[in-house]
Amino acid sequence: MPYRLSVPDGRVKHVHALAHATQDASRQPRICGAVTDITDQRQAEESLRKSELIWRRHETSAYGSWAWSPDTDVRYWSEECYRVQGFDPRDGLPRFEELFERIILMTNPS
């Protein structure tokens, strides 16, 4: 069964625990179990869910979509965004500075 744990340093760990209760020859209860750290697996699943959400929004919309993070800059850019913003998909993902400049030009064309 999966459990979410808060560890003393503030991090959150996800673990899977499994236990089985038995009795020894003298009928004394014994519990045998195992705990596995599945934190990386949970983080990968969450990343995949976020990615799928971006894709679904793009596929069900006539609007362009993009994702940006201050740590990684532009992470996702739909084909419609390339068209609307005037970027060439062959140039790869635009940098945030380039996007910001285009937005300023679109709002203040003078």
Biopython code that builds the backbone (N, CA, C, O; Angstrom):
import numpy as np
from Bio.PDB.StructureBuilder import StructureBuilder

atoms = [
    (1, "MET", "N", (0.850, -1.165, 0.000)),
    (1, "MET", "CA", (0.000, 0.000, 0.000)),
    (1, "MET", "C", (0.906, 1.242, 0.000)),
    (1, "MET", "O", (1.876, 1.291, 0.756)),
    (2, "PRO", "N", (0.597, 2.256, -0.849)),
    (2, "PRO", "CA", (1.428, 3.462, -0.891)),
    (2, "PRO", "C", (1.105, 4.417, 0.260)),
    (2, "PRO", "O", (-0.041, 4.554, 0.689)),
    (3, "TYR", "N", (2.165, 5.071, 0.738)),
    (3, "TYR", "CA", (2.025, 6.050, 1.811)),
    (3, "TYR", "C", (2.852, 7.274, 1.476)),
    (3, "TYR", "O", (3.876, 7.181, 0.800)),
    (4, "ARG", "N", (2.398, 8.430, 1.957)),
    (4, "ARG", "CA", (3.117, 9.693, 1.795)),
    (4, "ARG", "C", (3.690, 10.056, 3.160)),
    (4, "ARG", "O", (2.961, 10.122, 4.150)),
    (5, "LEU", "N", (5.002, 10.290, 3.205)),
    (5, "LEU", "CA", (5.675, 10.602, 4.454)),
    (5, "LEU", "C", (6.326, 11.974, 4.387)),
    (5, "LEU", "O", (6.908, 12.340, 3.366)),
    (6, "SER", "N", (6.229, 12.730, 5.469)),
    (6, "SER", "CA", (6.977, 13.980, 5.600)),
    (6, "SER", "C", (8.205, 13.658, 6.451)),
    (6, "SER", "O", (8.075, 13.187, 7.580)),
    (7, "VAL", "N", (9.390, 13.911, 5.909)),
    (7, "VAL", "CA", (10.617, 13.610, 6.641)),
    (7, "VAL", "C", (11.091, 14.868, 7.373)),
    (7, "VAL", "O", (10.715, 15.977, 6.994)),
    (8, "PRO", "N", (11.910, 14.710, 8.413)),
    (8, "PRO", "CA", (12.300, 15.852, 9.261)),
    (8, "PRO", "C", (12.892, 17.051, 8.520)),
    (8, "PRO", "O", (12.728, 18.184, 8.973)),
    (9, "ASP", "N", (13.572, 16.834, 7.397)),
    (9, "ASP", "CA", (14.174, 17.971, 6.691)),
    (9, "ASP", "C", (13.171, 18.715, 5.797)),
    (9, "ASP", "O", (13.556, 19.624, 5.061)),
    (10, "GLY", "N", (11.876, 18.330, 5.859)),
    (10, "GLY", "CA", (10.846, 19.028, 5.111)),
    (10, "GLY", "C", (10.472, 18.383, 3.786)),
    (10, "GLY", "O", (9.463, 18.753, 3.185)),
    (11, "ARG", "N", (11.259, 17.435, 3.325)),
    (11, "ARG", "CA", (10.941, 16.763, 2.070)),
    (11, "ARG", "C", (9.761, 15.811, 2.260)),
    (11, "ARG", "O", (9.426, 15.424, 3.379)),
    (12, "VAL", "N", (9.148, 15.448, 1.149)),
    (12, "VAL", "CA", (8.068, 14.462, 1.164)),
    (12, "VAL", "C", (8.569, 13.224, 0.439)),
    (12, "VAL", "O", (9.111, 13.314, -0.662)),
    (13, "LYS", "N", (8.385, 12.079, 1.057)),
    (13, "LYS", "CA", (8.764, 10.789, 0.463)),
    (13, "LYS", "C", (7.495, 9.993, 0.222)),
    (13, "LYS", "O", (6.529, 10.091, 0.980)),
    (14, "HIS", "N", (7.509, 9.211, -0.835)),
    (14, "HIS", "CA", (6.427, 8.270, -1.109)),
    (14, "HIS", "C", (7.024, 6.875, -0.977)),
    (14, "HIS", "O", (8.071, 6.575, -1.551)),
    (15, "VAL", "N", (6.350, 6.038, -0.222)),
    (15, "VAL", "CA", (6.836, 4.670, -0.019)),
    (15, "VAL", "C", (5.705, 3.691, -0.261)),
    (15, "VAL", "O", (4.528, 4.027, -0.126)),
    (16, "HIS", "N", (6.078, 2.484, -0.619)),
    (16, "HIS", "CA", (5.133, 1.385, -0.741)),
    (16, "HIS", "C", (5.494, 0.397, 0.350)),
    (16, "HIS", "O", (6.637, -0.050, 0.441)),
    (17, "ALA", "N", (4.517, 0.058, 1.175)),
    (17, "ALA", "CA", (4.763, -0.855, 2.295)),
    (17, "ALA", "C", (3.886, -2.091, 2.141)),
    (17, "ALA", "O", (2.729, -2.016, 1.729)),
    (18, "LEU", "N", (4.471, -3.216, 2.483)),
    (18, "LEU", "CA", (3.777, -4.492, 2.419)),
    (18, "LEU", "C", (4.164, -5.276, 3.660)),
    (18, "LEU", "O", (5.347, -5.380, 3.983)),
    (19, "ALA", "N", (3.184, -5.829, 4.357)),
    (19, "ALA", "CA", (3.469, -6.599, 5.574)),
    (19, "ALA", "C", (2.554, -7.815, 5.629)),
    (19, "ALA", "O", (1.444, -7.820, 5.097)),
    (20, "HIS", "N", (3.063, -8.836, 6.291)),
    (20, "HIS", "CA", (2.303, -10.076, 6.423)),
    (20, "HIS", "C", (2.456, -10.574, 7.857)),
    (20, "HIS", "O", (3.573, -10.737, 8.348)),
    (21, "ALA", "N", (1.336, -10.813, 8.522)),
    (21, "ALA", "CA", (1.359, -11.311, 9.899)),
    (21, "ALA", "C", (1.226, -12.835, 9.901)),
    (21, "ALA", "O", (0.390, -13.407, 9.201)),
    (22, "THR", "N", (2.068, -13.468, 10.701)),
    (22, "THR", "CA", (2.022, -14.925, 10.853)),
    (22, "THR", "C", (2.220, -15.266, 12.320)),
    (22, "THR", "O", (2.340, -14.384, 13.170)),
    (23, "GLN", "N", (2.251, -16.542, 12.597)),
    (23, "GLN", "CA", (2.574, -17.033, 13.938)),
    (23, "GLN", "C", (3.718, -18.018, 13.813)),
    (23, "GLN", "O", (3.796, -18.784, 12.853)),
    (24, "ASP", "N", (4.610, -17.987, 14.802)),
    (24, "ASP", "CA", (5.682, -18.972, 14.785)),
    (24, "ASP", "C", (5.160, -20.271, 15.404)),
    (24, "ASP", "O", (3.970, -20.372, 15.701)),
    (25, "ALA", "N", (6.030, -21.264, 15.602)),
    (25, "ALA", "CA", (5.632, -22.575, 16.116)),
    (25, "ALA", "C", (4.985, -22.494, 17.492)),
    (25, "ALA", "O", (4.137, -23.321, 17.827)),
    (26, "SER", "N", (5.374, -21.512, 18.287)),
    (26, "SER", "CA", (4.787, -21.370, 19.622)),
    (26, "SER", "C", (3.604, -20.393, 19.630)),
    (26, "SER", "O", (3.183, -19.909, 20.681)),
    (27, "ARG", "N", (3.092, -20.123, 18.457)),
    (27, "ARG", "CA", (1.930, -19.252, 18.272)),
    (27, "ARG", "C", (2.190, -17.783, 18.647)),
    (27, "ARG", "O", (1.253, -17.037, 18.931)),
    (28, "GLN", "N", (3.437, -17.385, 18.646)),
    (28, "GLN", "CA", (3.785, -15.993, 18.866)),
    (28, "GLN", "C", (3.594, -15.236, 17.535)),
    (28, "GLN", "O", (4.018, -15.708, 16.480)),
    (29, "PRO", "N", (2.958, -14.072, 17.602)),
    (29, "PRO", "CA", (2.762, -13.330, 16.346)),
    (29, "PRO", "C", (4.097, -12.826, 15.791)),
    (29, "PRO", "O", (4.976, -12.392, 16.536)),
    (30, "ARG", "N", (4.220, -12.893, 14.505)),
    (30, "ARG", "CA", (5.392, -12.388, 13.787)),
    (30, "ARG", "C", (4.900, -11.572, 12.600)),
    (30, "ARG", "O", (3.942, -11.946, 11.923)),
    (31, "ILE", "N", (5.563, -10.464, 12.366)),
    (31, "ILE", "CA", (5.222, -9.639, 11.213)),
    (31, "ILE", "C", (6.465, -9.491, 10.358)),
    (31, "ILE", "O", (7.537, -9.118, 10.834)),
    (32, "CYS", "N", (6.293, -9.788, 9.108)),
    (32, "CYS", "CA", (7.382, -9.663, 8.135)),
    (32, "CYS", "C", (6.924, -8.637, 7.102)),
    (32, "CYS", "O", (5.803, -8.717, 6.600)),
    (33, "GLY", "N", (7.784, -7.679, 6.786)),
    (33, "GLY", "CA", (7.367, -6.653, 5.846)),
    (33, "GLY", "C", (8.522, -6.042, 5.092)),
    (33, "GLY", "O", (9.692, -6.320, 5.357)),
    (34, "ALA", "N", (8.156, -5.195, 4.140)),
    (34, "ALA", "CA", (9.151, -4.495, 3.331)),
    (34, "ALA", "C", (8.615, -3.108, 2.994)),
    (34, "ALA", "O", (7.411, -2.917, 2.826)),
    (35, "VAL", "N", (9.519, -2.156, 2.901)),
    (35, "VAL", "CA", (9.166, -0.784, 2.521)),
    (35, "VAL", "C", (10.078, -0.388, 1.365)),
    (35, "VAL", "O", (11.295, -0.561, 1.435)),
    (36, "THR", "N", (9.481, 0.144, 0.303)),
    (36, "THR", "CA", (10.238, 0.571, -0.871)),
    (36, "THR", "C", (9.989, 2.049, -1.121)),
    (36, "THR", "O", (8.841, 2.494, -1.131)),
    (37, "ASP", "N", (11.056, 2.811, -1.321)),
    (37, "ASP", "CA", (10.942, 4.243, -1.642)),
    (37, "ASP", "C", (10.520, 4.366, -3.108)),
    (37, "ASP", "O", (11.261, 3.964, -4.005)),
    (38, "ILE", "N", (9.339, 4.917, -3.346)),
    (38, "ILE", "CA", (8.837, 5.093, -4.714)),
    (38, "ILE", "C", (8.709, 6.582, -5.071)),
    (38, "ILE", "O", (7.934, 6.949, -5.954)),
    (39, "THR", "N", (9.467, 7.422, -4.384)),
    (39, "THR", "CA", (9.395, 8.873, -4.612)),
    (39, "THR", "C", (9.710, 9.229, -6.063)),
    (39, "THR", "O", (8.978, 10.006, -6.676)),
    (40, "ASP", "N", (10.787, 8.676, -6.622)),
    (40, "ASP", "CA", (11.150, 8.991, -8.009)),
    (40, "ASP", "C", (10.048, 8.570, -8.971)),
    (40, "ASP", "O", (9.747, 9.285, -9.927)),
    (41, "GLN", "N", (9.454, 7.421, -8.723)),
    (41, "GLN", "CA", (8.367, 6.929, -9.572)),
    (41, "GLN", "C", (7.179, 7.884, -9.511)),
    (41, "GLN", "O", (6.601, 8.213, -10.547)),
    (42, "ARG", "N", (6.811, 8.331, -8.323)),
    (42, "ARG", "CA", (5.693, 9.261, -8.172)),
    (42, "ARG", "C", (5.981, 10.579, -8.874)),
    (42, "ARG", "O", (5.091, 11.143, -9.511)),
    (43, "GLN", "N", (7.211, 11.080, -8.768)),
    (43, "GLN", "CA", (7.566, 12.333, -9.432)),
    (43, "GLN", "C", (7.498, 12.186, -10.944)),
    (43, "GLN", "O", (7.046, 13.095, -11.641)),
    (44, "ALA", "N", (7.949, 11.034, -11.455)),
    (44, "ALA", "CA", (7.873, 10.780, -12.898)),
    (44, "ALA", "C", (6.416, 10.701, -13.353)),
    (44, "ALA", "O", (6.071, 11.214, -14.417)),
    (45, "GLU", "N", (5.566, 10.064, -12.557)),
    (45, "GLU", "CA", (4.145, 9.974, -12.895)),
    (45, "GLU", "C", (3.505, 11.364, -12.922)),
    (45, "GLU", "O", (2.703, 11.660, -13.808)),
    (46, "GLU", "N", (3.855, 12.210, -11.960)),
    (46, "GLU", "CA", (3.311, 13.567, -11.911)),
    (46, "GLU", "C", (3.783, 14.383, -13.113)),
    (46, "GLU", "O", (3.005, 15.141, -13.693)),
    (47, "SER", "N", (5.037, 14.235, -13.484)),
    (47, "SER", "CA", (5.562, 14.927, -14.651)),
    (47, "SER", "C", (4.826, 14.490, -15.911)),
    (47, "SER", "O", (4.495, 15.319, -16.758)),
    (48, "LEU", "N", (4.570, 13.199, -16.035)),
    (48, "LEU", "CA", (3.837, 12.675, -17.183)),
    (48, "LEU", "C", (2.408, 13.216, -17.205)),
    (48, "LEU", "O", (1.907, 13.584, -18.268)),
    (49, "ARG", "N", (1.748, 13.269, -16.054)),
    (49, "ARG", "CA", (0.385, 13.810, -15.981)),
    (49, "ARG", "C", (0.358, 15.268, -16.438)),
    (49, "ARG", "O", (-0.543, 15.671, -17.174)),
    (50, "LYS", "N", (1.340, 16.056, -16.007)),
    (50, "LYS", "CA", (1.399, 17.465, -16.415)),
    (50, "LYS", "C", (1.606, 17.583, -17.915)),
    (50, "LYS", "O", (0.976, 18.411, -18.573)),
    (51, "SER", "N", (2.486, 16.756, -18.451)),
    (51, "SER", "CA", (2.754, 16.771, -19.880)),
    (51, "SER", "C", (1.499, 16.390, -20.669)),
    (51, "SER", "O", (1.187, 17.017, -21.681)),
    (52, "GLU", "N", (0.785, 15.370, -20.211)),
    (52, "GLU", "CA", (-0.447, 14.954, -20.882)),
    (52, "GLU", "C", (-1.503, 16.053, -20.820)),
    (52, "GLU", "O", (-2.248, 16.249, -21.780)),
    (53, "LEU", "N", (-1.573, 16.768, -19.706)),
    (53, "LEU", "CA", (-2.529, 17.850, -19.572)),
    (53, "LEU", "C", (-2.237, 18.950, -20.588)),
    (53, "LEU", "O", (-3.157, 19.472, -21.219)),
    (54, "ILE", "N", (-0.977, 19.300, -20.748)),
    (54, "ILE", "CA", (-0.587, 20.300, -21.753)),
    (54, "ILE", "C", (-1.015, 19.827, -23.137)),
    (54, "ILE", "O", (-1.584, 20.595, -23.914)),
    (55, "TRP", "N", (-0.742, 18.572, -23.440)),
    (55, "TRP", "CA", (-1.081, 18.026, -24.758)),
    (55, "TRP", "C", (-2.588, 18.037, -24.974)),
    (55, "TRP", "O", (-3.052, 18.431, -26.044)),
    (56, "ARG", "N", (-3.361, 17.613, -23.979)),
    (56, "ARG", "CA", (-4.821, 17.586, -24.121)),
    (56, "ARG", "C", (-5.379, 18.985, -24.344)),
    (56, "ARG", "O", (-6.266, 19.178, -25.176)),
    (57, "ARG", "N", (-4.864, 19.958, -23.604)),
    (57, "ARG", "CA", (-5.333, 21.335, -23.786)),
    (57, "ARG", "C", (-5.061, 21.804, -25.204)),
    (57, "ARG", "O", (-5.891, 22.474, -25.819)),
    (58, "HIS", "N", (-3.902, 21.450, -25.712)),
    (58, "HIS", "CA", (-3.545, 21.859, -27.071)),
    (58, "HIS", "C", (-4.431, 21.164, -28.094)),
    (58, "HIS", "O", (-4.913, 21.804, -29.028)),
    (59, "GLU", "N", (-4.650, 19.878, -27.934)),
    (59, "GLU", "CA", (-5.418, 19.107, -28.903)),
    (59, "GLU", "C", (-6.893, 19.494, -28.927)),
    (59, "GLU", "O", (-7.550, 19.330, -29.956)),
    (60, "THR", "N", (-7.422, 20.000, -27.832)),
    (60, "THR", "CA", (-8.850, 20.326, -27.769)),
    (60, "THR", "C", (-9.099, 21.822, -27.930)),
    (60, "THR", "O", (-10.210, 22.290, -27.679)),
    (61, "SER", "N", (-8.103, 22.565, -28.337)),
    (61, "SER", "CA", (-8.227, 24.006, -28.402)),
    (61, "SER", "C", (-7.751, 24.525, -29.742)),
    (61, "SER", "O", (-6.858, 23.952, -30.366)),
    (62, "ALA", "N", (-8.361, 25.619, -30.176)),
    (62, "ALA", "CA", (-7.896, 26.289, -31.394)),
    (62, "ALA", "C", (-6.846, 27.326, -31.056)),
    (62, "ALA", "O", (-6.361, 28.029, -31.942)),
    (63, "TYR", "N", (-6.489, 27.431, -29.787)),
    (63, "TYR", "CA", (-5.501, 28.399, -29.335)),
    (63, "TYR", "C", (-4.147, 27.722, -29.162)),
    (63, "TYR", "O", (-4.063, 26.516, -28.932)),
    (64, "GLY", "N", (-3.115, 28.503, -29.274)),
    (64, "GLY", "CA", (-1.785, 27.983, -29.001)),
    (64, "GLY", "C", (-1.578, 27.842, -27.506)),
    (64, "GLY", "O", (-2.237, 28.510, -26.709)),
    (65, "SER", "N", (-0.663, 26.973, -27.136)),
    (65, "SER", "CA", (-0.353, 26.808, -25.719)),
    (65, "SER", "C", (1.148, 26.679, -25.550)),
    (65, "SER", "O", (1.856, 26.200, -26.436)),
    (66, "TRP", "N", (1.618, 27.120, -24.383)),
    (66, "TRP", "CA", (3.033, 27.012, -24.083)),
    (66, "TRP", "C", (3.209, 26.886, -22.584)),
    (66, "TRP", "O", (2.325, 27.250, -21.809)),
    (67, "ALA", "N", (4.342, 26.374, -22.189)),
    (67, "ALA", "CA", (4.672, 26.245, -20.765)),
    (67, "ALA", "C", (6.034, 26.868, -20.551)),
    (67, "ALA", "O", (6.953, 26.680, -21.348)),
    (68, "TRP", "N", (6.153, 27.618, -19.456)),
    (68, "TRP", "CA", (7.400, 28.294, -19.135)),
    (68, "TRP", "C", (7.710, 28.081, -17.670)),
    (68, "TRP", "O", (6.807, 28.047, -16.834)),
    (69, "SER", "N", (8.978, 27.939, -17.360)),
    (69, "SER", "CA", (9.440, 27.806, -15.982)),
    (69, "SER", "C", (10.670, 28.688, -15.820)),
    (69, "SER", "O", (11.527, 28.707, -16.703)),
    (70, "PRO", "N", (10.780, 29.420, -14.712)),
    (70, "PRO", "CA", (11.969, 30.256, -14.526)),
    (70, "PRO", "C", (13.253, 29.428, -14.439)),
    (70, "PRO", "O", (14.340, 29.941, -14.708)),
    (71, "ASP", "N", (13.135, 28.169, -14.071)),
    (71, "ASP", "CA", (14.320, 27.306, -13.969)),
    (71, "ASP", "C", (14.783, 26.773, -15.314)),
    (71, "ASP", "O", (15.981, 26.610, -15.546)),
    (72, "THR", "N", (13.818, 26.498, -16.214)),
    (72, "THR", "CA", (14.168, 25.834, -17.470)),
    (72, "THR", "C", (13.799, 26.633, -18.702)),
    (72, "THR", "O", (13.964, 26.142, -19.818)),
    (73, "ASP", "N", (13.294, 27.871, -18.531)),
    (73, "ASP", "CA", (12.858, 28.719, -19.634)),
    (73, "ASP", "C", (11.636, 28.085, -20.296)),
    (73, "ASP", "O", (10.859, 27.417, -19.613)),
    (74, "VAL", "N", (11.441, 28.272, -21.601)),
    (74, "VAL", "CA", (10.276, 27.718, -22.292)),
    (74, "VAL", "C", (10.449, 26.205, -22.388)),
    (74, "VAL", "O", (11.467, 25.719, -22.882)),
    (75, "ARG", "N", (9.441, 25.460, -21.910)),
    (75, "ARG", "CA", (9.521, 24.000, -21.904)),
    (75, "ARG", "C", (8.663, 23.366, -22.986)),
    (75, "ARG", "O", (8.940, 22.253, -23.433)),
    (76, "TYR", "N", (7.627, 24.070, -23.403)),
    (76, "TYR", "CA", (6.705, 23.511, -24.393)),
    (76, "TYR", "C", (6.165, 24.652, -25.231)),
    (76, "TYR", "O", (5.933, 25.746, -24.718)),
    (77, "TRP", "N", (5.965, 24.408, -26.507)),
    (77, "TRP", "CA", (5.486, 25.431, -27.416)),
    (77, "TRP", "C", (4.692, 24.739, -28.512)),
    (77, "TRP", "O", (5.243, 23.929, -29.258)),
    (78, "SER", "N", (3.400, 25.048, -28.619)),
    (78, "SER", "CA", (2.559, 24.387, -29.621)),
    (78, "SER", "C", (2.805, 24.964, -31.012)),
    (78, "SER", "O", (3.328, 26.069, -31.162)),
    (79, "GLU", "N", (2.416, 24.195, -32.018)),
    (79, "GLU", "CA", (2.563, 24.649, -33.400)),
    (79, "GLU", "C", (1.783, 25.944, -33.633)),
    (79, "GLU", "O", (2.240, 26.821, -34.366)),
    (80, "GLU", "N", (0.621, 26.062, -33.018)),
    (80, "GLU", "CA", (-0.191, 27.274, -33.173)),
    (80, "GLU", "C", (0.526, 28.498, -32.605)),
    (80, "GLU", "O", (0.411, 29.592, -33.158)),
    (81, "CYS", "N", (1.258, 28.325, -31.517)),
    (81, "CYS", "CA", (2.016, 29.454, -30.954)),
    (81, "CYS", "C", (3.102, 29.921, -31.913)),
    (81, "CYS", "O", (3.337, 31.120, -32.060)),
    (82, "TYR", "N", (3.763, 28.970, -32.564)),
    (82, "TYR", "CA", (4.763, 29.373, -33.554)),
    (82, "TYR", "C", (4.106, 30.254, -34.616)),
    (82, "TYR", "O", (4.643, 31.300, -34.980)),
    (83, "ARG", "N", (2.936, 29.825, -35.111)),
    (83, "ARG", "CA", (2.257, 30.558, -36.169)),
    (83, "ARG", "C", (1.817, 31.939, -35.683)),
    (83, "ARG", "O", (2.087, 32.943, -36.342)),
    (84, "VAL", "N", (1.145, 31.996, -34.538)),
    (84, "VAL", "CA", (0.609, 33.261, -34.029)),
    (84, "VAL", "C", (1.724, 34.245, -33.694)),
    (84, "VAL", "O", (1.619, 35.430, -34.011)),
    (85, "GLN", "N", (2.783, 33.768, -33.061)),
    (85, "GLN", "CA", (3.860, 34.658, -32.622)),
    (85, "GLN", "C", (4.899, 34.922, -33.715)),
    (85, "GLN", "O", (5.754, 35.795, -33.562)),
    (86, "GLY", "N", (4.825, 34.169, -34.815)),
    (86, "GLY", "CA", (5.748, 34.409, -35.920)),
    (86, "GLY", "C", (7.123, 33.795, -35.739)),
    (86, "GLY", "O", (8.090, 34.249, -36.352)),
    (87, "PHE", "N", (7.224, 32.774, -34.908)),
    (87, "PHE", "CA", (8.491, 32.053, -34.752)),
    (87, "PHE", "C", (8.545, 30.892, -35.740)),
    (87, "PHE", "O", (7.509, 30.373, -36.154)),
    (88, "ASP", "N", (9.737, 30.497, -36.108)),
    (88, "ASP", "CA", (9.929, 29.363, -37.005)),
    (88, "ASP", "C", (10.199, 28.113, -36.172)),
    (88, "ASP", "O", (11.175, 28.082, -35.422)),
    (89, "PRO", "N", (9.355, 27.077, -36.284)),
    (89, "PRO", "CA", (9.564, 25.857, -35.493)),
    (89, "PRO", "C", (10.930, 25.210, -35.722)),
    (89, "PRO", "O", (11.449, 24.518, -34.846)),
    (90, "ARG", "N", (11.502, 25.436, -36.891)),
    (90, "ARG", "CA", (12.817, 24.850, -37.173)),
    (90, "ARG", "C", (13.924, 25.454, -36.318)),
    (90, "ARG", "O", (15.007, 24.880, -36.206)),
    (91, "ASP", "N", (13.655, 26.620, -35.711)),
    (91, "ASP", "CA", (14.639, 27.267, -34.843)),
    (91, "ASP", "C", (14.591, 26.739, -33.407)),
    (91, "ASP", "O", (15.395, 27.146, -32.569)),
    (92, "GLY", "N", (13.663, 25.847, -33.125)),
    (92, "GLY", "CA", (13.535, 25.305, -31.773)),
    (92, "GLY", "C", (12.696, 26.214, -30.895)),
    (92, "GLY", "O", (12.082, 27.172, -31.366)),
    (93, "LEU", "N", (12.685, 25.895, -29.617)),
    (93, "LEU", "CA", (11.892, 26.673, -28.667)),
    (93, "LEU", "C", (12.451, 28.084, -28.527)),
    (93, "LEU", "O", (13.663, 28.264, -28.407)),
    (94, "PRO", "N", (11.572, 29.085, -28.541)),
    (94, "PRO", "CA", (12.063, 30.453, -28.346)),
    (94, "PRO", "C", (12.466, 30.676, -26.891)),
    (94, "PRO", "O", (11.936, 30.037, -25.982)),
    (95, "ARG", "N", (13.397, 31.579, -26.687)),
    (95, "ARG", "CA", (13.756, 31.975, -25.316)),
    (95, "ARG", "C", (12.683, 32.918, -24.785)),
    (95, "ARG", "O", (11.979, 33.560, -25.565)),
    (96, "PHE", "N", (12.556, 33.004, -23.483)),
    (96, "PHE", "CA", (11.538, 33.866, -22.880)),
    (96, "PHE", "C", (11.720, 35.311, -23.325)),
    (96, "PHE", "O", (10.739, 36.010, -23.581)),
    (97, "GLU", "N", (12.963, 35.762, -23.417)),
    (97, "GLU", "CA", (13.226, 37.140, -23.822)),
    (97, "GLU", "C", (12.655, 37.414, -25.214)),
    (97, "GLU", "O", (12.086, 38.478, -25.459)),
    (98, "GLU", "N", (12.812, 36.442, -26.129)),
    (98, "GLU", "CA", (12.271, 36.603, -27.475)),
    (98, "GLU", "C", (10.743, 36.690, -27.447)),
    (98, "GLU", "O", (10.144, 37.519, -28.131)),
    (99, "LEU", "N", (10.131, 35.825, -26.649)),
    (99, "LEU", "CA", (8.679, 35.834, -26.509)),
    (99, "LEU", "C", (8.206, 37.169, -25.945)),
    (99, "LEU", "O", (7.256, 37.763, -26.453)),
    (100, "PHE", "N", (8.867, 37.630, -24.904)),
    (100, "PHE", "CA", (8.497, 38.888, -24.268)),
    (100, "PHE", "C", (8.586, 40.044, -25.266)),
    (100, "PHE", "O", (7.703, 40.901, -25.307)),
    (101, "GLU", "N", (9.649, 40.067, -26.067)),
    (101, "GLU", "CA", (9.803, 41.119, -27.076)),
    (101, "GLU", "C", (8.651, 41.090, -28.077)),
    (101, "GLU", "O", (8.127, 42.140, -28.450)),
    (102, "ARG", "N", (8.252, 39.889, -28.515)),
    (102, "ARG", "CA", (7.137, 39.768, -29.475)),
    (102, "ARG", "C", (5.830, 40.249, -28.851)),
    (102, "ARG", "O", (5.040, 40.922, -29.514)),
    (103, "ILE", "N", (5.598, 39.914, -27.600)),
    (103, "ILE", "CA", (4.370, 40.342, -26.928)),
    (103, "ILE", "C", (4.338, 41.867, -26.819)),
    (103, "ILE", "O", (3.300, 42.485, -27.056)),
    (104, "ILE", "N", (5.464, 42.466, -26.464)),
    (104, "ILE", "CA", (5.531, 43.935, -26.362)),
    (104, "ILE", "C", (5.254, 44.551, -27.730)),
    (104, "ILE", "O", (4.517, 45.531, -27.831)),
    (105, "LEU", "N", (5.846, 43.979, -28.791)),
    (105, "LEU", "CA", (5.624, 44.523, -30.140)),
    (105, "LEU", "C", (4.181, 44.387, -30.560)),
    (105, "LEU", "O", (3.648, 45.274, -31.225)),
    (106, "MET", "N", (3.521, 43.274, -30.180)),
    (106, "MET", "CA", (2.131, 43.061, -30.565)),
    (106, "MET", "C", (1.199, 44.018, -29.825)),
    (106, "MET", "O", (0.179, 44.430, -30.378)),
    (107, "THR", "N", (1.529, 44.375, -28.596)),
    (107, "THR", "CA", (0.671, 45.256, -27.816)),
    (107, "THR", "C", (0.978, 46.745, -28.065)),
    (107, "THR", "O", (0.119, 47.602, -27.860)),
    (108, "ASN", "N", (2.211, 47.042, -28.508)),
    (108, "ASN", "CA", (2.629, 48.412, -28.818)),
    (108, "ASN", "C", (3.298, 48.438, -30.181)),
    (108, "ASN", "O", (4.524, 48.522, -30.259)),
    (109, "PRO", "N", (2.516, 48.367, -31.271)),
    (109, "PRO", "CA", (3.115, 48.244, -32.603)),
    (109, "PRO", "C", (3.868, 49.469, -33.091)),
    (109, "PRO", "O", (4.494, 49.388, -34.148)),
    (110, "SER", "N", (3.849, 50.590, -32.398)),
    (110, "SER", "CA", (4.505, 51.807, -32.887)),
    (110, "SER", "C", (5.985, 51.735, -32.835)),
    (110, "SER", "O", (6.663, 52.689, -33.216)),
]
sb = StructureBuilder()
sb.init_structure("model")
sb.init_model(0)
sb.init_chain("A")
sb.init_seg("    ")
for serial, (resi, resn, name, xyz) in enumerate(atoms, 1):
    if name == "N":
        sb.init_residue(resn, " ", resi, " ")
    sb.init_atom(name, np.array(xyz, "f"), 0.0, 1.0, " ", f" {name:<3s}", serial, name[0])
structure = sb.get_structure()
